[in-house]
Amino acid sequence: MYAQLLFDMRGQPAVPPRRLVFGHRDRMDEQEDTIRTMRDERFRYIRYYHPDRPLCNTSSTSSASYGSLMQGGPSSISQARNR
């Protein structure tokens, strides 16, 4: 992984904009969710490696974390602390 300064000491762009930008995601919580992306000035190409799955996989972590909220539990941190 290589990094470049975004701004110089005067707050001006330090380097010219990149011609291509690459990104990826391999996991979303405990689920494998492999995606690669490439963007240029005009287009964005997205390669999704699991077309048999929905784009937003469900996760047991999110269900467990928000389960009490869905069952009428405390709806904010302050309410949870005041119990």
C-alpha positions in Angstrom: 0.0 0.0 0.0 1.4 3.4 -1.0 0.4 6.7 0.4 0.8 10.2 -1.0 0.3 13.6 0.6 -3.1 15.1 -0.3 -2.1 18.7 0.5 1.1 20.6 0.9 1.9 23.0 3.8 0.0 25.8 2.1 -3.2 23.7 1.7 -2.8 23.3 -2.1 -3.0 19.8 -3.7 0.4 18.2 -3.4 0.2 15.9 -6.4 -1.8 15.8 -9.6 -5.0 13.7 -9.4 -4.6 10.0 -10.1 -5.8 8.8 -13.5 -7.1 5.5 -12.0 -8.3 4.6 -8.4 -8.6 1.0 -7.2 -10.6 -0.3 -4.3 -11.7 -3.6 -2.8 -13.6 -5.3 0.0 -13.1 -8.9 1.0 -15.2 -9.3 4.2 -18.2 -7.8 5.8 -18.2 -8.9 9.4 -18.0 -12.6 9.4 -19.2 -13.1 5.8 -17.0 -13.3 2.7 -18.0 -10.5 0.4 -15.4 -10.1 -2.4 -15.7 -6.9 -4.5 -13.1 -5.1 -6.6 -13.6 -1.7 -8.1 -11.7 0.6 -10.5 -12.6 4.2 -11.2 -11.4 6.8 -13.6 -12.7 10.3 -14.4 -15.7 9.0 -16.3 -16.5 5.5 -15.3 -16.6 3.1 -12.4 -16.2 -0.6 -12.9 -17.4 -2.9 -10.1 -16.6 -6.6 -10.1 -18.8 -8.6 -7.7 -17.4 -12.1 -7.1 -20.6 -13.6 -5.6 -23.5 -12.9 -8.0 -25.5 -15.7 -6.3 -25.7 -13.6 -3.1 -27.5 -10.3 -2.4 -25.3 -7.2 -2.4 -26.1 -6.5 1.2 -25.4 -9.7 3.1 -27.1 -10.2 6.4 -24.9 -10.6 9.4 -25.4 -12.3 12.8 -23.4 -9.5 14.4 -25.8 -6.8 13.4 -28.8 -8.9 14.3 -27.4 -9.6 17.8 -26.4 -6.0 18.3 -29.8 -4.5 17.3 -32.0 -7.4 18.5 -33.1 -5.6 21.7 -34.0 -2.5 19.7 -36.2 -4.5 17.3 -38.0 -6.2 20.3 -38.9 -2.9 22.0 -35.7 -2.6 24.1 -34.0 0.8 24.8 -33.9 3.0 21.8 -30.9 5.1 22.8 -27.7 4.8 24.9 -29.1 7.3 27.5 -32.2 5.2 28.0 -30.1 2.0 28.3 -27.9 3.7 31.0 -31.0 4.9 33.0 -32.4 1.5 33.4 
